[in-house]
């Protein structure tokens, strides 16, 4: 029963639409009607600006952490805690409050991973930011973070966190990023706002600056 309560609580916390809230507060828009239609930090950045995206990322990370705190407070096993993390990501990607739409699960998974193991926070953030700056695509950074999740916990020998959280969260993120992966295949992925005028160091997609030449 405690595990069921933990999973439901984590899902409901993960479902909180941070991006929708900050988009409306700062830009007075519904981010679902612009850009990719997702409520994650990247689409909020494109549609509502950097600070809205920054606040969305913080809130998404915290709601993931909250799901883990609740599970631990209920005294569930490591497997229960891991599954609560997955439930939170599931809520973020398929929010009960948004008719089962949401984001791709990157920032919330970082918040969860950091709560499970503190070193995961700088590791994942540095890897994601570094990749994003290198190639100019948030989707590639998200893919890298998704793949790193099970690897980090496997290297620590944390089998429940690897199987119960890392692998399913990786699958959820990659599934959500299917349109982005397809655009990457056709070199047509959207660039981060900081690379709208000039291409990134490594171009995986055709940049408008190149086409003008």
Backbone as a printed PyTorch tensor [residue, N CA C, xyz], in Angstrom:
tensor([[[  0.8280,  -1.2050,   0.0000],
         [  0.0000,   0.0000,   0.0000],
         [  0.8640,   1.2570,   0.0000]],

        [[  1.9730,   1.2430,   0.7790],
         [  2.8490,   2.4080,   0.8220],
         [  3.4870,   2.6790,  -0.5370]],

        [[  3.8170,   1.6070,  -1.2570],
         [  4.4020,   1.7830,  -2.5830],
         [  3.3820,   2.4010,  -3.5350]],

        [[  2.1530,   1.9510,  -3.4680],
         [  1.0920,   2.4960,  -4.3220],
         [  0.8930,   3.9820,  -4.0340]],

        [[  0.8580,   4.3330,  -2.7490],
         [  0.7130,   5.7430,  -2.3710],
         [  1.8940,   6.5570,  -2.8900]],

        [[  3.1030,   5.9950,  -2.7660],
         [  4.3070,   6.6940,  -3.2360],
         [  4.2600,   6.9220,  -4.7430]],

        [[  3.8160,   5.9130,  -5.4800],
         [  3.7500,   6.0300,  -6.9440],
         [  2.7120,   7.0670,  -7.3630]],

        [[  1.5520,   7.0420,  -6.7220],
         [  0.4980,   8.0100,  -7.0560],
         [  0.9550,   9.4250,  -6.7260]],

        [[  1.5690,   9.5950,  -5.5490],
         [  2.0430,  10.9180,  -5.1430],
         [  3.1070,  11.4330,  -6.1040]],

        [[  4.0470,  10.5620,  -6.4820],
         [  5.1150,  10.9680,  -7.3990],
         [  4.5480,  11.3440,  -8.7560]],

        [[  3.5840,  10.5650,  -9.2350],
         [  2.9680,  10.8760, -10.5320],
         [  2.2610,  12.2270, -10.4890]],

        [[  1.5050,  12.4820,  -9.4270],
         [  0.7640,  13.7390,  -9.3220],
         [  1.7170,  14.9260,  -9.1870]],

        [[  2.8050,  14.7510,  -8.4510],
         [  3.8010,  15.8170,  -8.3390],
         [  4.4640,  16.0620,  -9.6920]],

        [[  4.8020,  14.9760, -10.3820],
         [  5.4180,  15.1130, -11.6970],
         [  4.5010,  15.7580, -12.7080]],

        [[  3.2040,  15.6220, -12.4990],
         [  2.2260,  16.1720, -13.4400],
         [  2.0810,  17.6820, -13.3510]],

        [[  2.5840,  18.2860, -12.2720],
         [  2.4470,  19.7370, -12.1190],
         [  3.0950,  20.4440, -13.3050]],

        [[  2.3560,  21.2330, -14.0890],
         [  2.8810,  21.8290, -15.3330],
         [  3.6490,  23.1310, -15.0900]],

        [[  4.8820,  23.0000, -14.6310],
         [  5.6990,  24.1800, -14.3180],
         [  5.8430,  25.1140, -15.5090]],

        [[  6.1340,  24.5380, -16.6720],
         [  6.3470,  25.3600, -17.8670],
         [  5.1070,  26.1410, -18.2570]],

        [[  3.9610,  25.5230, -18.1450],
         [  2.7030,  26.2150, -18.4560],
         [  2.4990,  27.3880, -17.5000]],

        [[  2.8040,  27.1650, -16.2240],
         [  2.6430,  28.2040, -15.2090],
         [  3.5460,  29.4040, -15.4900]],

        [[  4.8450,  29.1530, -15.7030],
         [  5.7780,  30.2600, -15.8950],
         [  5.5770,  30.9550, -17.2370]],

        [[  5.1460,  30.2230, -18.2530],
         [  4.8330,  30.8540, -19.5250],
         [  3.6980,  31.8510, -19.3910]],

        [[  2.7090,  31.4790, -18.6060],
         [  1.5650,  32.3760, -18.4040],
         [  1.9300,  33.5530, -17.5010]],

        [[  2.7310,  33.3080, -16.4820],
         [  3.0980,  34.3720, -15.5460],
         [  3.9970,  35.4130, -16.2180]],

        [[  5.0090,  34.9490, -16.9460],
         [  6.0090,  35.8680, -17.4870],
         [  5.6460,  36.3960, -18.8740]],

        [[  5.1190,  35.5360, -19.7430],
         [  4.8390,  35.9560, -21.1230],
         [  3.3500,  36.0380, -21.4260]],

        [[  2.5210,  35.5630, -20.5090],
         [  1.0550,  35.5900, -20.6820],
         [  0.6070,  34.7840, -21.9010]],

        [[  1.2650,  33.6410, -22.1040],
         [  0.8790,  32.7620, -23.2070],
         [  0.7360,  31.3310, -22.7060]],

        [[  0.0820,  30.5290, -23.5100],
         [  0.0000,  29.0890, -23.2780],
         [  1.0840,  28.4550, -24.1480]],

        [[  2.1500,  27.9560, -23.5290],
         [  3.2880,  27.4400, -24.3050],
         [  2.9000,  26.2420, -25.1550]],

        [[  1.7920,  25.5990, -24.8260],
         [  1.3600,  24.4540, -25.6230],
         [  0.9030,  24.8690, -27.0170]],

        [[  0.6080,  26.1620, -27.1850],
         [  0.1330,  26.6550, -28.4780],
         [  1.2590,  27.2360, -29.3320]],

        [[  2.4920,  27.0640, -28.8810],
         [  3.6320,  27.6370, -29.6030],
         [  4.7740,  26.6300, -29.6600]],

        [[  5.6350,  26.8120, -30.6510],
         [  6.8180,  25.9580, -30.7670],
         [  6.4680,  24.4900, -30.8910]],

        [[  7.1350,  23.6790, -30.0640],
         [  6.9150,  22.2320, -30.1090],
         [  5.6290,  21.8250, -29.4090]],

        [[  5.0450,  22.7320, -28.6250],
         [  3.8390,  22.3970, -27.8820],
         [  4.1110,  21.7370, -26.5520]],

        [[  5.3810,  21.4620, -26.2520],
         [  5.7290,  20.8430, -24.9760],
         [  5.7930,  21.8910, -23.8750]],

        [[  5.7500,  21.4150, -22.6360],
         [  5.7980,  22.3220, -21.4860],
         [  7.1650,  22.3010, -20.8120]],

        [[  8.1510,  21.6680, -21.4370],
         [  9.4880,  21.6020, -20.8700],
         [ 10.2700,  22.8930, -21.0540]],

        [[ 11.4540,  22.9450, -20.4250],
         [ 12.2570,  24.1530, -20.4060],
         [ 12.6520,  24.6880, -21.7640]],

        [[ 12.9650,  23.8160, -22.7180],
         [ 13.4250,  24.2830, -24.0230],
         [ 12.3430,  25.0500, -24.7660]],

        [[ 11.1370,  24.4870, -24.8050],
         [ 10.0490,  25.1970, -25.4910],
         [  9.6640,  26.4650, -24.7480]],

        [[  9.7570,  26.4420, -23.4240],
         [  9.4860,  27.6540, -22.6480],
         [ 10.5270,  28.7230, -22.9690]],

        [[ 11.7810,  28.3260, -23.1270],
         [ 12.8420,  29.2710, -23.4880],
         [ 12.5400,  29.9170, -24.8360]],

        [[ 12.1680,  29.1040, -25.8110],
         [ 11.8990,  29.6390, -27.1460],
         [ 10.6760,  30.5590, -27.1590]],

        [[  9.6930,  30.2480, -26.3500],
         [  8.4220,  30.9750, -26.4340],
         [  8.2480,  32.0500, -25.3640]],

        [[  8.9480,  31.8980, -24.2280],
         [  8.7130,  32.8190, -23.1030],
         [  9.9810,  33.4460, -22.5440]],

        [[ 11.1360,  33.0980, -23.0960],
         [ 12.3680,  33.7250, -22.6440],
         [ 13.1770,  32.8900, -21.6660]],

        [[ 14.4090,  33.3410, -21.4300],
         [ 15.3590,  32.5770, -20.6160],
         [ 14.8970,  32.4040, -19.1830]],

        [[ 14.4260,  33.4840, -18.5360],
         [ 14.0910,  33.3860, -17.1270],
         [ 12.8940,  32.4790, -16.8840]],

        [[ 11.9450,  32.4900, -17.7880],
         [ 10.8190,  31.5540, -17.6620],
         [ 11.3160,  30.1220, -17.7750]],

        [[ 12.2630,  29.9000, -18.6850],
         [ 12.8270,  28.5630, -18.8530],
         [ 13.6410,  28.1570, -17.6310]],

        [[ 14.4140,  29.0930, -17.0910],
         [ 15.2280,  28.8110, -15.9110],
         [ 14.3530,  28.4140, -14.7310]],

        [[ 13.2880,  29.1700, -14.4930],
         [ 12.3800,  28.8590, -13.3970],
         [ 11.6520,  27.5340, -13.6350]],

        [[ 11.3250,  27.2640, -14.8920],
         [ 10.6940,  25.9860, -15.2320],
         [ 11.6260,  24.8280, -14.9210]],

        [[ 12.9020,  24.9670, -15.3000],
         [ 13.8780,  23.9080, -15.0480],
         [ 14.0380,  23.6480, -13.5530]],

        [[ 14.1180,  24.7190, -12.7560],
         [ 14.2510,  24.5570, -11.3090],
         [ 13.0320,  23.8480, -10.7290]],

        [[ 11.8570,  24.2930, -11.1300],
         [ 10.6240,  23.6910, -10.6100],
         [ 10.4710,  22.2370, -11.0540]],

        [[ 10.8400,  21.9470, -12.2940],
         [ 10.7560,  20.5670, -12.7720],
         [ 11.6970,  19.6630, -11.9840]],

        [[ 12.8980,  20.1580, -11.7130],
         [ 13.8340,  19.3740, -10.9180],
         [ 13.3240,  19.1500,  -9.5040]],

        [[ 12.7430,  20.1820,  -8.9070],
         [ 12.2580,  20.0880,  -7.5310],
         [ 11.0510,  19.1580,  -7.4030]],

        [[ 10.1750,  19.1740,  -8.4030],
         [  9.0050,  18.2810,  -8.2900],
         [  9.4350,  16.8160,  -8.4200]],

        [[ 10.4950,  16.5630,  -9.1870],
         [ 11.0400,  15.2110,  -9.2400],
         [ 11.6530,  14.8120,  -7.9190]],

        [[ 12.4140,  15.7440,  -7.3270],
         [ 13.0090,  15.4880,  -6.0150],
         [ 11.9240,  15.2460,  -4.9710]],

        [[ 10.8330,  16.0130,  -5.0530],
         [  9.7440,  15.8650,  -4.0910],
         [  9.1340,  14.4670,  -4.1460]],

        [[  9.0360,  13.9080,  -5.3440],
         [  8.5150,  12.5510,  -5.4790],
         [  9.3710,  11.5430,  -4.7310]],

        [[ 10.6930,  11.7270,  -4.7860],
         [ 11.6120,  10.8330,  -4.0810],
         [ 11.5240,  11.0590,  -2.5760]],

        [[ 11.4190,  12.3300,  -2.1570],
         [ 11.2990,  12.6270,  -0.7230],
         [ 10.0610,  11.9750,  -0.1290]],

        [[  8.9530,  12.0280,  -0.8550],
         [  7.7150,  11.4160,  -0.3620],
         [  7.8840,   9.9040,  -0.2470]],

        [[  8.4740,   9.2830,  -1.2680],
         [  8.6700,   7.8310,  -1.2470],
         [  9.5490,   7.4180,  -0.0700]],

        [[ 10.6120,   8.1730,   0.1670],
         [ 11.4970,   7.8430,   1.2920],
         [ 10.8000,   8.0790,   2.6250]],

        [[  9.9990,   9.1280,   2.7020],
         [  9.2660,   9.4130,   3.9410],
         [  8.2790,   8.2920,   4.2660]],

        [[  7.7680,   7.6490,   3.2350],
         [  6.8360,   6.5350,   3.4310],
         [  7.5570,   5.2400,   3.7870]],

        [[  8.8830,   5.2530,   3.6840],
         [  9.6690,   4.0910,   4.0830],
         [  9.6450,   2.9300,   3.1100]],

        [[  9.4440,   3.2200,   1.8090],
         [  9.4250,   2.1330,   0.8280],
         [ 10.8550,   1.6810,   0.5200]],

        [[ 10.9750,   0.5510,  -0.1330],
         [ 12.2880,  -0.0170,  -0.4590],
         [ 12.9660,   0.7790,  -1.5600]],

        [[ 14.2210,   0.4160,  -1.8510],
         [ 14.9540,   1.0690,  -2.9470],
         [ 14.2220,   0.9020,  -4.2690]],

        [[ 13.6300,  -0.2730,  -4.4810],
         [ 12.8590,  -0.4950,  -5.7010],
         [ 11.6490,   0.4310,  -5.7530]],

        [[ 10.9920,   0.6240,  -4.6250],
         [  9.8440,   1.5180,  -4.5740],
         [ 10.2300,   2.9580,  -4.8400]],

        [[ 11.3760,   3.3710,  -4.2890],
         [ 11.8770,   4.7240,  -4.5250],
         [ 12.2040,   4.9130,  -6.0020]],

        [[ 12.8620,   3.9180,  -6.5920],
         [ 13.2180,   3.9930,  -8.0130],
         [ 11.9770,   4.0960,  -8.8900]],

        [[ 10.9760,   3.2840,  -8.5820],
         [  9.7460,   3.3120,  -9.3710],
         [  8.9860,   4.6200,  -9.1660]],

        [[  9.1050,   5.2180,  -7.9800],
         [  8.4920,   6.5270,  -7.7420],
         [  9.1340,   7.5740,  -8.6470]],

        [[ 10.4510,   7.4610,  -8.8420],
         [ 11.1310,   8.3690,  -9.7680],
         [ 10.5860,   8.2390, -11.1800]],

        [[ 10.3980,   7.0140, -11.6150],
         [  9.8360,   6.7840, -12.9450],
         [  8.4120,   7.3110, -13.0360]],

        [[  7.6370,   7.1400, -11.9720],
         [  6.2570,   7.6390, -11.9570],
         [  6.2300,   9.1610, -12.0850]],

        [[  7.1940,   9.8310, -11.4560],
         [  7.2550,  11.2900, -11.5460],
         [  7.5450,  11.7290, -12.9790]],

        [[  8.4770,  11.0440, -13.6380],
         [  8.7850,  11.3630, -15.0350],
         [  7.5740,  11.0790, -15.9190]],

        [[  6.8980,   9.9850, -15.6410],
         [  5.6920,   9.6510, -16.3950],
         [  4.6500,  10.7590, -16.2420]],

        [[  4.5190,  11.2880, -15.0260],
         [  3.5900,  12.3880, -14.8030],
         [  3.9900,  13.6400, -15.5600]],

        [[  5.2820,  13.9180, -15.5980],
         [  5.7630,  15.0970, -16.3290],
         [  5.4780,  14.9670, -17.8240]],

        [[  5.7610,  13.8030, -18.3830],
         [  5.5660,  13.6010, -19.8240],
         [  4.1020,  13.4440, -20.2030]],

        [[  3.3150,  12.8720, -19.3030],
         [  1.8960,  12.6250, -19.5700],
         [  1.0880,  13.1420, -18.3760]],

        [[  1.0160,  14.4670, -18.2900],
         [  0.4140,  15.1130, -17.1230],
         [ -1.0890,  14.9030, -17.0490]],

        [[ -1.5330,  14.5160, -15.8590],
         [ -2.9680,  14.3550, -15.6190],
         [ -3.6930,  15.6780, -15.7920]],

        [[ -2.9890,  16.7830, -15.5050],
         [ -3.6080,  18.1020, -15.5600],
         [ -3.6250,  18.6990, -16.9680]],

        [[ -2.9250,  18.0660, -17.9020],
         [ -2.8450,  18.5950, -19.2700],
         [ -3.3370,  17.5830, -20.2990]],

        [[ -4.2920,  16.7610, -19.8840],
         [ -4.8560,  15.7390, -20.7770],
         [ -3.7670,  14.8270, -21.3150]],

        [[ -2.8320,  14.4740, -20.4320],
         [ -1.7560,  13.5180, -20.6960],
         [ -0.7590,  13.9990, -21.7490]],

        [[ -0.5110,  15.3090, -21.7500],
         [  0.5820,  15.8860, -22.5290],
         [  1.5760,  16.4970, -21.5520]],

        [[  2.7600,  16.8490, -22.0410],
         [  3.7530,  17.4320, -21.1420],
         [  5.0750,  17.6810, -21.8290]],

        [[  6.1600,  17.3030, -21.1710],
         [  7.5010,  17.5370, -21.7080],
         [  8.1800,  16.2480, -22.1030]],

        [[  9.5230,  16.2970, -22.1150],
         [ 10.2990,  15.1150, -22.4990],
         [ 10.9760,  14.4560, -21.3050]],

        [[ 10.9360,  15.0950, -20.1440],
         [ 11.4110,  14.4430, -18.9250],
         [ 12.8550,  14.6740, -18.5460]],

        [[ 13.5320,  15.6340, -19.1700],
         [ 14.9640,  15.7940, -18.9070],
         [ 15.2480,  16.4220, -17.5440]],

        [[ 14.7130,  17.6120, -17.2880],
         [ 15.0400,  18.3000, -16.0370],
         [ 14.4690,  17.5750, -14.8230]],

        [[ 13.3050,  16.9930, -14.9470],
         [ 12.7520,  16.2720, -13.8050],
         [ 13.5900,  15.0380, -13.5060]],

        [[ 14.1160,  14.3860, -14.5380],
         [ 14.9560,  13.2110, -14.3070],
         [ 16.2830,  13.6030, -13.6580]],

        [[ 16.7930,  14.7920, -13.9910],
         [ 18.0100,  15.2720, -13.3340],
         [ 17.7390,  15.5140, -11.8470]],

        [[ 16.5910,  16.1380, -11.5400],
         [ 16.2400,  16.3630, -10.1420],
         [ 16.1040,  15.0720,  -9.3600]],

        [[ 15.5280,  14.0660,  -9.9820],
         [ 15.3690,  12.7610,  -9.3330],
         [ 16.7300,  12.1050,  -9.1200]],

        [[ 17.5420,  12.0890, -10.1790],
         [ 18.8660,  11.4630, -10.0930],
         [ 19.7220,  12.1410,  -9.0270]],

        [[ 19.6370,  13.4680,  -8.9470],
         [ 20.4120,  14.2080,  -7.9540],
         [ 19.9680,  13.8700,  -6.5380]],

        [[ 18.6800,  13.6050,  -6.3550],
         [ 18.1670,  13.2480,  -5.0340],
         [ 18.5900,  11.8300,  -4.6530]],

        [[ 18.6850,  10.9560,  -5.6490],
         [ 19.1360,   9.5960,  -5.3940],
         [ 20.6370,   9.5380,  -5.1400]],

        [[ 21.3760,  10.4120,  -5.8140],
         [ 22.8460,  10.4430,  -5.6890],
         [ 23.3220,  11.8470,  -6.0550]],

        [[ 23.7950,  12.5870,  -5.0770],
         [ 24.1170,  13.9970,  -5.2590],
         [ 25.0700,  14.2980,  -6.3930]],

        [[ 26.0550,  13.4240,  -6.6160],
         [ 27.0470,  13.6660,  -7.6720],
         [ 26.4120,  13.6530,  -9.0540]],

        [[ 25.2300,  13.0540,  -9.1680],
         [ 24.5560,  13.0140, -10.4710],
         [ 24.2010,  14.4080, -10.9620]],

        [[ 23.9560,  15.3410, -10.0400],
         [ 23.5510,  16.6870, -10.4470],
         [ 24.6270,  17.3830, -11.2780]],

        [[ 25.8500,  17.5920, -10.7500],
         [ 26.8630,  18.2480, -11.5930],
         [ 27.2410,  17.4220, -12.8150]],

        [[ 27.2310,  16.1070, -12.6730],
         [ 27.6030,  15.2410, -13.8020],
         [ 26.6410,  15.4200, -14.9670]],

        [[ 25.3580,  15.3240, -14.6930],
         [ 24.3550,  15.4110, -15.7540],
         [ 24.2160,  16.8260, -16.2890]],

        [[ 24.2680,  17.8140, -15.3930],
         [ 24.1350,  19.2040, -15.8430],
         [ 25.3080,  19.5950, -16.7280]],

        [[ 26.5230,  19.2680, -16.3070],
         [ 27.7060,  19.6080, -17.1070],
         [ 27.6910,  18.8790, -18.4500]],

        [[ 27.2840,  17.6110, -18.4370],
         [ 27.2150,  16.8490, -19.6880],
         [ 26.1680,  17.4420, -20.6160]],

        [[ 24.9970,  17.7770, -20.0670],
         [ 23.9260,  18.3240, -20.8910],
         [ 24.2450,  19.7010, -21.4280]],

        [[ 24.7420,  20.5950, -20.5590],
         [ 25.0830,  21.9460, -20.9950],
         [ 26.2220,  21.9080, -22.0060]],

        [[ 27.2270,  21.0820, -21.7300],
         [ 28.3510,  20.9720, -22.6610],
         [ 27.9170,  20.4930, -24.0370]],

        [[ 27.0630,  19.4780, -24.0700],
         [ 26.5870,  18.9630, -25.3470],
         [ 25.7030,  19.9830, -26.0510]],

        [[ 24.8370,  20.6470, -25.2820],
         [ 23.9650,  21.6560, -25.8760],
         [ 24.7550,  22.7850, -26.5140]],

        [[ 25.8040,  23.2620, -25.8370],
         [ 26.6390,  24.3370, -26.3770],
         [ 27.4460,  23.8620, -27.5760]],

        [[ 27.7930,  22.5980, -27.5830],
         [ 28.6350,  22.0680, -28.6670],
         [ 27.8600,  21.9020, -29.9650]],

        [[ 26.6500,  21.3530, -29.8710],
         [ 25.8950,  21.0500, -31.0960],
         [ 24.6880,  21.9710, -31.2960]],

        [[ 24.2990,  22.7250, -30.2510],
         [ 23.2040,  23.6760, -30.4010],
         [ 21.8150,  23.0830, -30.3860]],

        [[ 21.6790,  21.8240, -29.9470],
         [ 20.3690,  21.1790, -29.9180],
         [ 20.0760,  20.6600, -28.5160]],

        [[ 18.9850,  21.1320, -27.9170],
         [ 18.5920,  20.6420, -26.5970],
         [ 18.2460,  19.1580, -26.6510]],

        [[ 17.7230,  18.7090, -27.7800],
         [ 17.3280,  17.3050, -27.8990],
         [ 18.5280,  16.3750, -27.7790]],

        [[ 19.6660,  16.7670, -28.3530],
         [ 20.8650,  15.9310, -28.2720],
         [ 21.3700,  15.8900, -26.8320]],

        [[ 21.3040,  17.0380, -26.1500],
         [ 21.6830,  17.0760, -24.7380],
         [ 20.7680,  16.1740, -23.9170]],

        [[ 19.4780,  16.1920, -24.2160],
         [ 18.5160,  15.3550, -23.4990],
         [ 18.7720,  13.8720, -23.7590]],

        [[ 19.1190,  13.5350, -24.9850],
         [ 19.4310,  12.1400, -25.3180],
         [ 20.6430,  11.6800, -24.5300]],

        [[ 21.6710,  12.5150, -24.4650],
         [ 22.8740,  12.1690, -23.7130],
         [ 22.5480,  11.9470, -22.2410]],

        [[ 21.7870,  12.8540, -21.6490],
         [ 21.4200,  12.7210, -20.2420],
         [ 20.6030,  11.4530, -20.0160]],

        [[ 19.6760,  11.1560, -20.9240],
         [ 18.8420,   9.9560, -20.7950],
         [ 19.6900,   8.6920, -20.8060]],

        [[ 20.6870,   8.6490, -21.6860],
         [ 21.5530,   7.4700, -21.7870],
         [ 22.4610,   7.3590, -20.5650]],

        [[ 22.8840,   8.4980, -20.0320],
         [ 23.7790,   8.4910, -18.8700],
         [ 23.0850,   8.0130, -17.5940]],

        [[ 21.7750,   8.2290, -17.4910],
         [ 21.0650,   7.8830, -16.2550],
         [ 21.2920,   6.4360, -15.8100]],

        [[ 20.9830,   5.4390, -16.6440],
         [ 21.2160,   4.0640, -16.1830],
         [ 22.7010,   3.7440, -16.0430]],

        [[ 23.5310,   4.3620, -16.8650],
         [ 24.9690,   4.0900, -16.8100],
         [ 25.5510,   4.5290, -15.4620]],

        [[ 25.1820,   5.7120, -15.0010],
         [ 25.7090,   6.2210, -13.7390],
         [ 25.3540,   5.3090, -12.5690]],

        [[ 24.1000,   4.8860, -12.5210],
         [ 23.6850,   4.0450, -11.3960],
         [ 24.2170,   2.6190, -11.5310]],

        [[ 24.3940,   2.1660, -12.7510],
         [ 24.9850,   0.8410, -12.9460],
         [ 26.4350,   0.8240, -12.4780]],

        [[ 27.1710,   1.8890, -12.7880],
         [ 28.5700,   1.9750, -12.3560],
         [ 28.6740,   1.9930, -10.8310]],

        [[ 27.6540,   2.5010, -10.1660],
         [ 27.6290,   2.5120,  -8.7010],
         [ 27.1300,   1.1900,  -8.1190]],

        [[ 26.6740,   0.2910,  -8.9840],
         [ 26.1430,  -0.9750,  -8.5090],
         [ 24.7480,  -0.8540,  -7.9260]],

        [[ 24.0520,   0.2360,  -8.2500],
         [ 22.6940,   0.4690,  -7.7510],
         [ 21.6890,  -0.1660,  -8.7170]],

        [[ 21.4920,  -1.4620,  -8.5870],
         [ 20.6360,  -2.1880,  -9.5180],
         [ 19.1790,  -1.7070,  -9.4740]],

        [[ 18.5920,  -1.4890,  -8.2890],
         [ 17.2000,  -0.9990,  -8.2870],
         [ 17.0520,   0.3410,  -9.0090]],

        [[ 17.9970,   1.2660,  -8.7930],
         [ 17.9130,   2.5650,  -9.4480],
         [ 18.2140,   2.4660, -10.9390]],

        [[ 19.0600,   1.5150, -11.3080],
         [ 19.3730,   1.3180, -12.7330],
         [ 18.1660,   0.7790, -13.4890]],

        [[ 17.5630,  -0.2720, -12.9330],
         [ 16.4570,  -0.9540, -13.6240],
         [ 15.1210,  -0.2750, -13.3590]],

        [[ 14.9120,   0.1670, -12.1270],
         [ 13.6150,   0.7370, -11.7680],
         [ 13.4310,   2.1780, -12.1790]],

        [[ 14.5480,   2.9100, -12.3380],
         [ 14.4570,   4.3180, -12.7110],
         [ 15.2350,   4.6450, -13.9840]],

        [[ 16.5280,   4.3210, -14.0410],
         [ 17.3700,   4.7310, -15.1660],
         [ 16.8940,   4.2400, -16.5170]],

        [[ 16.6630,   2.9510, -16.6440],
         [ 16.2710,   2.3860, -17.9420],
         [ 14.8850,   2.8400, -18.3910]],

        [[ 13.8540,   2.7530, -17.5420],
         [ 12.5400,   3.2170, -18.0110],
         [ 12.4950,   4.7120, -18.2900]],

        [[ 13.2340,   5.5090, -17.5160],
         [ 13.2640,   6.9480, -17.7730],
         [ 13.9650,   7.2490, -19.0860]],

        [[ 15.0310,   6.5260, -19.3630],
         [ 15.6990,   6.6690, -20.6600],
         [ 14.7200,   6.3580, -21.7920]],

        [[ 13.9550,   5.2880, -21.6430],
         [ 12.9880,   4.9100, -22.6700],
         [ 11.9030,   5.9730, -22.8250]],

        [[ 11.4130,   6.5180, -21.7150],
         [ 10.3740,   7.5540, -21.7760],
         [ 10.8830,   8.8030, -22.4900]],

        [[ 12.1110,   9.1960, -22.1890],
         [ 12.6800,  10.3940, -22.8140],
         [ 12.8920,  10.1790, -24.3080]],

        [[ 13.4790,   9.0540, -24.6760],
         [ 13.7340,   8.7850, -26.0910],
         [ 12.4170,   8.6720, -26.8620]],

        [[ 11.4030,   8.1030, -26.2450],
         [ 10.0950,   8.0070, -26.8960],
         [  9.5140,   9.3990, -27.1290]],

        [[  9.6380,  10.2660, -26.1230],
         [  9.1160,  11.6340, -26.2590],
         [  9.8760,  12.4250, -27.3210]],

        [[ 11.1380,  12.0850, -27.5290],
         [ 11.9820,  12.8300, -28.4700],
         [ 11.9620,  12.2460, -29.8870]],

        [[ 11.0250,  11.3730, -30.1660],
         [ 10.9600,  10.7790, -31.5040],
         [ 10.9120,  11.8280, -32.6170]],

        [[ 10.0800,  12.8760, -32.5090],
         [ 10.0630,  13.8930, -33.5760],
         [ 11.4140,  14.5930, -33.7220]],

        [[ 12.0860,  14.8440, -32.6000],
         [ 13.3920,  15.5000, -32.6450],
         [ 14.4350,  14.6130, -33.3130]],

        [[ 14.3910,  13.3250, -32.9930],
         [ 15.3390,  12.3780, -33.5970],
         [ 15.1150,  12.3030, -35.1010]],

        [[ 13.8520,  12.3440, -35.4980],
         [ 13.5400,  12.3220, -36.9320],
         [ 14.0750,  13.5760, -37.6210]],

        [[ 13.9200,  14.7270, -36.9730],
         [ 14.4600,  15.9660, -37.5590],
         [ 15.9850,  15.9280, -37.6130]],

        [[ 16.6010,  15.3420, -36.6100],
         [ 18.0610,  15.2160, -36.6240],
         [ 18.5110,  14.3570, -37.7970]],

        [[ 17.7630,  13.3110, -38.0790],
         [ 18.0980,  12.4410, -39.2140],
         [ 18.0740,  13.2160, -40.5250]],

        [[ 17.1990,  14.2030, -40.6030],
         [ 17.0650,  14.9940, -41.8250],
         [ 17.7950,  16.3410, -41.7280]],

        [[ 18.6330,  16.4810, -40.7090],
         [ 19.4050,  17.7070, -40.4870],
         [ 18.5070,  18.9410, -40.4470]],

        [[ 17.3690,  18.7990, -39.7740],
         [ 16.3940,  19.8900, -39.7330],
         [ 15.9380,  20.1950, -38.3080]],

        [[ 16.7450,  19.8110, -37.3230],
         [ 16.3640,  20.0520, -35.9290],
         [ 16.4650,  21.5380, -35.5810]],

        [[ 15.5860,  21.9850, -34.6750],
         [ 15.5990,  23.3800, -34.2340],
         [ 16.8220,  23.6500, -33.3520]],

        [[ 17.3910,  24.8550, -33.5070],
         [ 18.5560,  25.2320, -32.7130],
         [ 18.1200,  25.9440, -31.4380]],

        [[ 18.9960,  25.9110, -30.4410],
         [ 18.7680,  26.6870, -29.2290],
         [ 18.7140,  28.1700, -29.5750]],

        [[ 17.9890,  28.9680, -28.8060],
         [ 17.8870,  30.4060, -29.1030],
         [ 19.2340,  31.1120, -29.2470]],

        [[ 20.2440,  30.6780, -28.5080],
         [ 21.5490,  31.3460, -28.5930],
         [ 22.2470,  31.0830, -29.9230]],

        [[ 21.7360,  30.1420, -30.6940],
         [ 22.3440,  29.8180, -31.9850],
         [ 21.4260,  30.1400, -33.1520]],

        [[ 20.5240,  31.0670, -32.9620],
         [ 19.6330,  31.4480, -34.0550],
         [ 20.3680,  32.2390, -35.1440]],

        [[ 21.3630,  33.0340, -34.7530],
         [ 22.0750,  33.8840, -35.7160],
         [ 23.3490,  33.2570, -36.2410]],

        [[ 23.9940,  32.4340, -35.4350],
         [ 25.2440,  31.8000, -35.8620],
         [ 25.2030,  30.3220, -35.5120]],

        [[ 25.8850,  29.4850, -36.2780],
         [ 25.8550,  28.0460, -36.0130],
         [ 26.7160,  27.6730, -34.8100]],

        [[ 26.4390,  26.5270, -34.1970],
         [ 27.2500,  26.0460, -33.0760],
         [ 28.5840,  25.5010, -33.5840]],

        [[ 29.5070,  25.1730, -32.6830],
         [ 30.8000,  24.6260, -33.1060],
         [ 30.6800,  23.3790, -33.9850]],

        [[ 29.7110,  22.5230, -33.6550],
         [ 29.4590,  21.3230, -34.4610],
         [ 28.0210,  21.3890, -34.9610]],

        [[ 27.8290,  21.3790, -36.2560],
         [ 26.4840,  21.4950, -36.8370],
         [ 25.9580,  20.1220, -37.2410]],

        [[ 24.9260,  19.6880, -36.5590],
         [ 24.2640,  18.4330, -36.9060],
         [ 23.0550,  18.6680, -37.8080]],

        [[ 22.6680,  19.9460, -37.9410],
         [ 21.5390,  20.3150, -38.7940],
         [ 21.9460,  21.4920, -39.6720]],

        [[ 21.1840,  21.7070, -40.7130],
         [ 21.4550,  22.8320, -41.6070],
         [ 21.0500,  24.1280, -40.9280]],

        [[ 22.0090,  25.0410, -40.7990],
         [ 21.7690,  26.3160, -40.1120],
         [ 21.4370,  27.4030, -41.1300]],

        [[ 20.4640,  28.2850, -40.8290],
         [ 20.0970,  29.3710, -41.7430],
         [ 21.2960,  30.2280, -42.1720]],

        [[ 22.2680,  30.4200, -41.3100],
         [ 23.4360,  31.2190, -41.6440],
         [ 24.2260,  30.6000, -42.7850]],

        [[ 24.2700,  29.2680, -42.8230],
         [ 24.9570,  28.5680, -43.9110],
         [ 24.1780,  28.6990, -45.2110]],

        [[ 22.8400,  28.6140, -45.0980],
         [ 22.0070,  28.6710, -46.2940],
         [ 22.0850,  30.0490, -46.9520]],

        [[ 22.2510,  31.1160, -46.1340],
         [ 22.3440,  32.4660, -46.6970],
         [ 23.6040,  32.6190, -47.5470]],

        [[ 24.6390,  31.8880, -47.1550],
         [ 25.8900,  31.9820, -47.9240],
         [ 25.7550,  31.2780, -49.2670]]])
